[in-house]
């Protein structure tokens, strides 16, 4: 596909130097650079893995798992249903 594109002076200079160094046509270097750049630009950023540090919670003094109804009543109040 043929299209007109205006390159910044520094970009065009770098592309021409790269083409000369690689011994490849300017058009080929521009297309390769655009492919690499667009792939990188359009790739969603990698999500950081979510990690928590486990720690023992235990049970507060004066509480017991033997009577769950009592625990709920103490935590949420006697009128909670």
Biopython code that builds the backbone (N, CA, C, O; Angstrom):
import numpy as np
from Bio.PDB.StructureBuilder import StructureBuilder

atoms = [
    (1, "UNK", "N", (0.846, -1.161, 0.000)),
    (1, "UNK", "CA", (0.000, 0.000, 0.000)),
    (1, "UNK", "C", (0.902, 1.238, 0.000)),
    (1, "UNK", "O", (1.880, 1.312, 0.744)),
    (2, "UNK", "N", (0.566, 2.163, -0.815)),
    (2, "UNK", "CA", (1.357, 3.381, -0.917)),
    (2, "UNK", "C", (0.656, 4.491, -0.142)),
    (2, "UNK", "O", (-0.544, 4.718, -0.293)),
    (3, "UNK", "N", (1.447, 5.181, 0.700)),
    (3, "UNK", "CA", (0.903, 6.305, 1.465)),
    (3, "UNK", "C", (2.010, 7.323, 1.705)),
    (3, "UNK", "O", (3.196, 7.003, 1.632)),
    (4, "UNK", "N", (1.605, 8.537, 1.988)),
    (4, "UNK", "CA", (2.578, 9.587, 2.287)),
    (4, "UNK", "C", (2.678, 9.734, 3.796)),
    (4, "UNK", "O", (1.671, 9.789, 4.502)),
    (5, "UNK", "N", (3.905, 9.796, 4.272)),
    (5, "UNK", "CA", (4.145, 9.882, 5.700)),
    (5, "UNK", "C", (5.237, 10.911, 5.943)),
    (5, "UNK", "O", (6.279, 10.879, 5.289)),
    (6, "UNK", "N", (5.008, 11.809, 6.867)),
    (6, "UNK", "CA", (6.015, 12.808, 7.205)),
    (6, "UNK", "C", (6.755, 12.344, 8.447)),
    (6, "UNK", "O", (6.159, 12.162, 9.508)),
    (7, "UNK", "N", (8.055, 12.154, 8.304)),
    (7, "UNK", "CA", (8.883, 11.705, 9.425)),
    (7, "UNK", "C", (9.611, 12.900, 10.021)),
    (7, "UNK", "O", (10.002, 13.824, 9.308)),
    (8, "UNK", "N", (9.786, 12.869, 11.325)),
    (8, "UNK", "CA", (10.622, 13.881, 11.965)),
    (8, "UNK", "C", (12.048, 13.705, 11.453)),
    (8, "UNK", "O", (12.449, 12.606, 11.070)),
    (9, "UNK", "N", (12.799, 14.784, 11.450)),
    (9, "UNK", "CA", (14.155, 14.778, 10.904)),
    (9, "UNK", "C", (15.045, 13.752, 11.601)),
    (9, "UNK", "O", (15.790, 13.025, 10.945)),
    (10, "UNK", "N", (14.967, 13.696, 12.923)),
    (10, "UNK", "CA", (15.822, 12.754, 13.658)),
    (10, "UNK", "C", (15.454, 11.303, 13.366)),
    (10, "UNK", "O", (16.327, 10.438, 13.309)),
    (11, "UNK", "N", (14.155, 11.035, 13.179)),
    (11, "UNK", "CA", (13.703, 9.671, 12.889)),
    (11, "UNK", "C", (14.162, 9.258, 11.494)),
    (11, "UNK", "O", (14.662, 8.150, 11.303)),
    (12, "UNK", "N", (13.993, 10.141, 10.530)),
    (12, "UNK", "CA", (14.407, 9.837, 9.161)),
    (12, "UNK", "C", (15.912, 9.604, 9.092)),
    (12, "UNK", "O", (16.373, 8.693, 8.405)),
    (13, "UNK", "N", (16.676, 10.431, 9.808)),
    (13, "UNK", "CA", (18.130, 10.288, 9.817)),
    (13, "UNK", "C", (18.543, 8.952, 10.417)),
    (13, "UNK", "O", (19.408, 8.257, 9.884)),
    (14, "UNK", "N", (17.917, 8.609, 11.526)),
    (14, "UNK", "CA", (18.239, 7.334, 12.182)),
    (14, "UNK", "C", (17.872, 6.152, 11.286)),
    (14, "UNK", "O", (18.609, 5.168, 11.222)),
    (15, "UNK", "N", (16.740, 6.246, 10.598)),
    (15, "UNK", "CA", (16.300, 5.168, 9.704)),
    (15, "UNK", "C", (17.248, 5.037, 8.515)),
    (15, "UNK", "O", (17.579, 3.922, 8.113)),
    (16, "UNK", "N", (17.684, 6.149, 7.954)),
    (16, "UNK", "CA", (18.616, 6.104, 6.817)),
    (16, "UNK", "C", (19.964, 5.504, 7.245)),
    (16, "UNK", "O", (20.548, 4.701, 6.517)),
    (17, "UNK", "N", (20.446, 5.895, 8.415)),
    (17, "UNK", "CA", (21.712, 5.334, 8.920)),
    (17, "UNK", "C", (21.564, 3.833, 9.176)),
    (17, "UNK", "O", (22.465, 3.049, 8.878)),
    (18, "UNK", "N", (20.402, 3.442, 9.738)),
    (18, "UNK", "CA", (20.150, 2.021, 9.988)),
    (18, "UNK", "C", (20.074, 1.225, 8.702)),
    (18, "UNK", "O", (20.582, 0.107, 8.629)),
    (19, "UNK", "N", (19.440, 1.795, 7.686)),
    (19, "UNK", "CA", (19.333, 1.116, 6.390)),
    (19, "UNK", "C", (20.721, 0.929, 5.768)),
    (19, "UNK", "O", (21.029, -0.133, 5.226)),
    (20, "UNK", "N", (21.549, 1.971, 5.854)),
    (20, "UNK", "CA", (22.897, 1.873, 5.303)),
    (20, "UNK", "C", (23.723, 0.834, 6.064)),
    (20, "UNK", "O", (24.454, 0.047, 5.463)),
    (21, "UNK", "N", (23.596, 0.843, 7.389)),
    (21, "UNK", "CA", (24.357, -0.089, 8.227)),
    (21, "UNK", "C", (23.940, -1.537, 7.964)),
    (21, "UNK", "O", (24.781, -2.435, 7.916)),
    (22, "UNK", "N", (22.630, -1.753, 7.794)),
    (22, "UNK", "CA", (22.123, -3.109, 7.564)),
    (22, "UNK", "C", (22.201, -3.529, 6.097)),
    (22, "UNK", "O", (22.080, -4.712, 5.776)),
    (23, "UNK", "N", (22.402, -2.555, 5.212)),
    (23, "UNK", "CA", (22.428, -2.864, 3.785)),
    (23, "UNK", "C", (21.052, -3.223, 3.255)),
    (23, "UNK", "O", (20.920, -4.028, 2.333)),
    (24, "UNK", "N", (20.032, -2.624, 3.841)),
    (24, "UNK", "CA", (18.657, -2.894, 3.432)),
    (24, "UNK", "C", (18.014, -1.603, 2.946)),
    (24, "UNK", "O", (18.457, -0.508, 3.293)),
    (25, "UNK", "N", (16.968, -1.741, 2.140)),
    (25, "UNK", "CA", (16.283, -0.538, 1.658)),
    (25, "UNK", "C", (15.625, 0.234, 2.812)),
    (25, "UNK", "O", (15.195, -0.343, 3.811)),
    (26, "UNK", "N", (15.567, 1.551, 2.634)),
    (26, "UNK", "CA", (14.947, 2.449, 3.621)),
    (26, "UNK", "C", (13.525, 1.995, 3.944)),
    (26, "UNK", "O", (13.136, 1.947, 5.111)),
    (27, "UNK", "N", (12.756, 1.666, 2.916)),
    (27, "UNK", "CA", (11.357, 1.239, 3.088)),
    (27, "UNK", "C", (11.266, 0.006, 3.995)),
    (27, "UNK", "O", (10.382, -0.080, 4.847)),
    (28, "UNK", "N", (12.173, -0.935, 3.806)),
    (28, "UNK", "CA", (12.167, -2.168, 4.596)),
    (28, "UNK", "C", (12.478, -1.880, 6.067)),
    (28, "UNK", "O", (11.864, -2.462, 6.961)),
    (29, "UNK", "N", (13.428, -0.985, 6.309)),
    (29, "UNK", "CA", (13.792, -0.617, 7.680)),
    (29, "UNK", "C", (12.633, 0.095, 8.366)),
    (29, "UNK", "O", (12.335, -0.177, 9.529)),
    (30, "UNK", "N", (11.982, 1.002, 7.654)),
    (30, "UNK", "CA", (10.826, 1.720, 8.214)),
    (30, "UNK", "C", (9.704, 0.743, 8.550)),
    (30, "UNK", "O", (9.126, 0.819, 9.635)),
    (31, "UNK", "N", (9.388, -0.173, 7.637)),
    (31, "UNK", "CA", (8.323, -1.148, 7.894)),
    (31, "UNK", "C", (8.654, -2.042, 9.084)),
    (31, "UNK", "O", (7.781, -2.320, 9.906)),
    (32, "UNK", "N", (9.895, -2.493, 9.189)),
    (32, "UNK", "CA", (10.291, -3.346, 10.311)),
    (32, "UNK", "C", (10.193, -2.578, 11.630)),
    (32, "UNK", "O", (9.713, -3.104, 12.634)),
    (33, "UNK", "N", (10.657, -1.320, 11.611)),
    (33, "UNK", "CA", (10.597, -0.507, 12.833)),
    (33, "UNK", "C", (9.156, -0.238, 13.243)),
    (33, "UNK", "O", (8.828, -0.288, 14.428)),
    (34, "UNK", "N", (8.297, 0.046, 12.275)),
    (34, "UNK", "CA", (6.880, 0.280, 12.590)),
    (34, "UNK", "C", (6.216, -0.981, 13.146)),
    (34, "UNK", "O", (5.429, -0.906, 14.089)),
    (35, "UNK", "N", (6.530, -2.132, 12.565)),
    (35, "UNK", "CA", (5.955, -3.385, 13.080)),
    (35, "UNK", "C", (6.345, -3.600, 14.544)),
    (35, "UNK", "O", (5.502, -3.874, 15.398)),
    (36, "UNK", "N", (7.648, -3.469, 14.807)),
    (36, "UNK", "CA", (8.129, -3.661, 16.181)),
    (36, "UNK", "C", (7.520, -2.631, 17.129)),
    (36, "UNK", "O", (7.057, -2.968, 18.219)),
    (37, "UNK", "N", (7.529, -1.391, 16.703)),
    (37, "UNK", "CA", (7.012, -0.315, 17.549)),
    (37, "UNK", "C", (5.525, -0.438, 17.809)),
    (37, "UNK", "O", (5.071, -0.245, 18.937)),
    (38, "UNK", "N", (4.755, -0.762, 16.768)),
    (38, "UNK", "CA", (3.309, -0.894, 16.943)),
    (38, "UNK", "C", (2.957, -2.098, 17.804)),
    (38, "UNK", "O", (2.039, -2.034, 18.621)),
    (39, "UNK", "N", (3.692, -3.209, 17.621)),
    (39, "UNK", "CA", (3.452, -4.378, 18.480)),
    (39, "UNK", "C", (3.671, -4.012, 19.944)),
    (39, "UNK", "O", (2.885, -4.389, 20.813)),
    (40, "UNK", "N", (4.734, -3.284, 20.201)),
    (40, "UNK", "CA", (5.054, -2.881, 21.574)),
    (40, "UNK", "C", (4.041, -1.868, 22.102)),
    (40, "UNK", "O", (3.609, -1.955, 23.252)),
    (41, "UNK", "N", (3.669, -0.920, 21.269)),
    (41, "UNK", "CA", (2.752, 0.145, 21.668)),
    (41, "UNK", "C", (1.347, -0.379, 21.951)),
    (41, "UNK", "O", (0.687, 0.076, 22.885)),
    (42, "UNK", "N", (0.896, -1.325, 21.153)),
    (42, "UNK", "CA", (-0.480, -1.817, 21.273)),
    (42, "UNK", "C", (-0.624, -2.989, 22.239)),
    (42, "UNK", "O", (-1.739, -3.411, 22.546)),
    (43, "UNK", "N", (0.495, -3.510, 22.714)),
    (43, "UNK", "CA", (0.446, -4.634, 23.655)),
    (43, "UNK", "C", (0.003, -4.109, 25.023)),
    (43, "UNK", "O", (0.574, -3.141, 25.526)),
    (44, "UNK", "N", (-1.007, -4.735, 25.626)),
    (44, "UNK", "CA", (-1.421, -4.258, 26.951)),
    (44, "UNK", "C", (-0.311, -4.486, 27.971)),
    (44, "UNK", "O", (0.424, -5.470, 27.890)),
    (45, "UNK", "N", (-0.194, -3.574, 28.924)),
    (45, "UNK", "CA", (0.846, -3.747, 29.930)),
    (45, "UNK", "C", (0.590, -5.003, 30.769)),
    (45, "UNK", "O", (-0.554, -5.349, 31.063)),
    (46, "UNK", "N", (1.648, -5.655, 31.134)),
    (46, "UNK", "CA", (1.529, -6.859, 31.948)),
    (46, "UNK", "C", (1.025, -6.482, 33.338)),
    (46, "UNK", "O", (1.515, -5.540, 33.961)),
    (47, "UNK", "N", (0.052, -7.226, 33.801)),
    (47, "UNK", "CA", (-0.496, -6.977, 35.134)),
    (47, "UNK", "C", (0.470, -7.511, 36.186)),
    (47, "UNK", "O", (1.062, -8.578, 36.026)),
    (48, "UNK", "N", (0.611, -6.757, 37.244)),
    (48, "UNK", "CA", (1.454, -7.220, 38.341)),
    (48, "UNK", "C", (0.702, -8.314, 39.089)),
    (48, "UNK", "O", (-0.491, -8.174, 39.356)),
    (49, "UNK", "N", (1.381, -9.390, 39.424)),
    (49, "UNK", "CA", (0.700, -10.436, 40.180)),
    (49, "UNK", "C", (0.325, -9.923, 41.575)),
    (49, "UNK", "O", (1.106, -9.240, 42.237)),
    (50, "UNK", "N", (-0.868, -10.268, 41.989)),
    (50, "UNK", "CA", (-1.342, -9.850, 43.303)),
    (50, "UNK", "C", (-0.885, -10.881, 44.324)),
    (50, "UNK", "O", (-1.122, -12.077, 44.158)),
    (51, "UNK", "N", (-0.244, -10.425, 45.356)),
    (51, "UNK", "CA", (0.289, -11.336, 46.351)),
    (51, "UNK", "C", (0.092, -10.742, 47.742)),
    (51, "UNK", "O", (0.382, -9.567, 47.969)),
    (52, "UNK", "N", (-0.394, -11.545, 48.654)),
    (52, "UNK", "CA", (-0.521, -11.111, 50.037)),
    (52, "UNK", "C", (0.326, -12.027, 50.907)),
    (52, "UNK", "O", (0.547, -13.194, 50.584)),
    (53, "UNK", "N", (0.775, -11.490, 51.977)),
    (53, "UNK", "CA", (1.562, -12.272, 52.917)),
    (53, "UNK", "C", (0.619, -12.868, 53.958)),
    (53, "UNK", "O", (-0.068, -12.125, 54.658)),
    (54, "UNK", "N", (0.575, -14.188, 54.073)),
    (54, "UNK", "CA", (-0.280, -14.792, 55.081)),
    (54, "UNK", "C", (0.274, -14.561, 56.474)),
    (54, "UNK", "O", (1.486, -14.464, 56.671)),
    (55, "UNK", "N", (-0.615, -14.476, 57.416)),
    (55, "UNK", "CA", (-0.185, -14.362, 58.813)),
    (55, "UNK", "C", (-1.233, -15.021, 59.696)),
    (55, "UNK", "O", (-2.422, -14.983, 59.378)),
    (56, "UNK", "N", (-0.817, -15.613, 60.781)),
    (56, "UNK", "CA", (-1.790, -16.280, 61.657)),
    (56, "UNK", "C", (-2.673, -15.240, 62.340)),
    (56, "UNK", "O", (-2.180, -14.255, 62.891)),
    (57, "UNK", "N", (-3.963, -15.467, 62.296)),
    (57, "UNK", "CA", (-4.897, -14.523, 62.898)),
    (57, "UNK", "C", (-5.271, -14.947, 64.324)),
    (57, "UNK", "O", (-5.416, -14.111, 65.216)),
    (58, "UNK", "N", (-5.420, -16.235, 64.515)),
    (58, "UNK", "CA", (-5.766, -16.715, 65.849)),
    (58, "UNK", "C", (-7.151, -16.255, 66.275)),
    (58, "UNK", "O", (-7.896, -15.674, 65.485)),
    (59, "UNK", "N", (-7.478, -16.513, 67.496)),
    (59, "UNK", "CA", (-8.766, -16.110, 68.066)),
    (59, "UNK", "C", (-8.464, -15.287, 69.307)),
    (59, "UNK", "O", (-7.582, -15.635, 70.092)),
    (60, "UNK", "N", (-9.192, -14.203, 69.481)),
    (60, "UNK", "CA", (-8.949, -13.334, 70.634)),
    (60, "UNK", "C", (-9.218, -14.059, 71.945)),
    (60, "UNK", "O", (-10.008, -15.000, 72.015)),
    (61, "UNK", "N", (-8.541, -13.593, 72.964)),
    (61, "UNK", "CA", (-8.763, -14.172, 74.296)),
    (61, "UNK", "C", (-10.214, -13.972, 74.699)),
    (61, "UNK", "O", (-10.814, -12.935, 74.417)),
    (62, "UNK", "N", (-10.756, -14.959, 75.349)),
    (62, "UNK", "CA", (-12.120, -14.880, 75.828)),
    (62, "UNK", "C", (-13.142, -15.381, 74.812)),
    (62, "UNK", "O", (-14.327, -15.487, 75.127)),
    (63, "UNK", "N", (-12.692, -15.690, 73.592)),
    (63, "UNK", "CA", (-13.594, -16.207, 72.566)),
    (63, "UNK", "C", (-13.293, -17.681, 72.348)),
    (63, "UNK", "O", (-12.174, -18.142, 72.572)),
    (64, "UNK", "N", (-14.315, -18.414, 71.904)),
    (64, "UNK", "CA", (-14.148, -19.841, 71.661)),
    (64, "UNK", "C", (-14.996, -20.243, 70.467)),
    (64, "UNK", "O", (-16.085, -19.709, 70.254)),
    (65, "UNK", "N", (-14.486, -21.193, 69.688)),
    (65, "UNK", "CA", (-15.253, -21.714, 68.558)),
    (65, "UNK", "C", (-16.328, -22.698, 69.008)),
    (65, "UNK", "O", (-17.137, -23.137, 68.190)),
    (66, "UNK", "N", (-16.352, -23.047, 70.271)),
    (66, "UNK", "CA", (-17.308, -24.027, 70.771)),
    (66, "UNK", "C", (-18.741, -23.533, 70.687)),
    (66, "UNK", "O", (-19.660, -24.336, 70.526)),
    (67, "UNK", "N", (-18.951, -22.222, 70.794)),
    (67, "UNK", "CA", (-20.302, -21.676, 70.748)),
    (67, "UNK", "C", (-20.343, -20.563, 69.701)),
    (67, "UNK", "O", (-20.095, -19.397, 70.007)),
    (68, "UNK", "N", (-20.660, -20.940, 68.465)),
    (68, "UNK", "CA", (-20.663, -19.988, 67.351)),
    (68, "UNK", "C", (-21.743, -18.933, 67.548)),
    (68, "UNK", "O", (-21.531, -17.769, 67.208)),
    (69, "UNK", "N", (-22.879, -19.309, 68.080)),
    (69, "UNK", "CA", (-23.961, -18.349, 68.311)),
    (69, "UNK", "C", (-23.498, -17.239, 69.257)),
    (69, "UNK", "O", (-23.850, -16.074, 69.072)),
    (70, "UNK", "N", (-22.718, -17.599, 70.255)),
    (70, "UNK", "CA", (-22.189, -16.604, 71.185)),
    (70, "UNK", "C", (-21.202, -15.668, 70.480)),
    (70, "UNK", "O", (-21.209, -14.462, 70.725)),
    (71, "UNK", "N", (-20.354, -16.221, 69.608)),
    (71, "UNK", "CA", (-19.414, -15.392, 68.842)),
    (71, "UNK", "C", (-20.154, -14.385, 67.972)),
    (71, "UNK", "O", (-19.795, -13.207, 67.943)),
    (72, "UNK", "N", (-21.187, -14.840, 67.262)),
    (72, "UNK", "CA", (-21.970, -13.947, 66.396)),
    (72, "UNK", "C", (-22.659, -12.877, 67.225)),
    (72, "UNK", "O", (-22.664, -11.705, 66.850)),
    (73, "UNK", "N", (-23.237, -13.273, 68.344)),
    (73, "UNK", "CA", (-23.929, -12.306, 69.198)),
    (73, "UNK", "C", (-22.956, -11.244, 69.727)),
    (73, "UNK", "O", (-23.308, -10.068, 69.806)),
    (74, "UNK", "N", (-21.761, -11.646, 70.082)),
    (74, "UNK", "CA", (-20.768, -10.692, 70.611)),
    (74, "UNK", "C", (-20.240, -9.781, 69.483)),
    (74, "UNK", "O", (-19.951, -8.608, 69.717)),
    (75, "UNK", "N", (-20.119, -10.320, 68.277)),
    (75, "UNK", "CA", (-19.576, -9.528, 67.156)),
    (75, "UNK", "C", (-20.630, -8.605, 66.559)),
    (75, "UNK", "O", (-20.319, -7.474, 66.187)),
    (76, "UNK", "N", (-21.879, -9.073, 66.461)),
    (76, "UNK", "CA", (-22.887, -8.307, 65.737)),
    (76, "UNK", "C", (-24.017, -7.786, 66.622)),
    (76, "UNK", "O", (-24.879, -7.048, 66.144)),
    (77, "UNK", "N", (-24.026, -8.147, 67.871)),
    (77, "UNK", "CA", (-25.071, -7.681, 68.777)),
    (77, "UNK", "C", (-26.139, -8.733, 68.968)),
    (77, "UNK", "O", (-26.338, -9.602, 68.119)),
    (78, "UNK", "N", (-26.816, -8.645, 70.081)),
    (78, "UNK", "CA", (-27.831, -9.634, 70.436)),
    (78, "UNK", "C", (-29.027, -9.606, 69.499)),
    (78, "UNK", "O", (-29.662, -10.644, 69.310)),
    (79, "UNK", "N", (-29.369, -8.452, 68.896)),
    (79, "UNK", "CA", (-30.573, -8.324, 68.082)),
    (79, "UNK", "C", (-30.360, -8.743, 66.637)),
    (79, "UNK", "O", (-31.315, -8.747, 65.859)),
    (80, "UNK", "N", (-29.141, -9.094, 66.254)),
    (80, "UNK", "CA", (-28.876, -9.445, 64.867)),
    (80, "UNK", "C", (-29.491, -10.795, 64.520)),
    (80, "UNK", "O", (-29.453, -11.732, 65.318)),
    (81, "UNK", "N", (-30.058, -10.881, 63.323)),
    (81, "UNK", "CA", (-30.668, -12.145, 62.889)),
    (81, "UNK", "C", (-30.039, -12.626, 61.611)),
    (81, "UNK", "O", (-30.421, -13.675, 61.092)),
]
sb = StructureBuilder()
sb.init_structure("model")
sb.init_model(0)
sb.init_chain("A")
sb.init_seg("    ")
for serial, (resi, resn, name, xyz) in enumerate(atoms, 1):
    if name == "N":
        sb.init_residue(resn, " ", resi, " ")
    sb.init_atom(name, np.array(xyz, "f"), 0.0, 1.0, " ", f" {name:<3s}", serial, name[0])
structure = sb.get_structure()
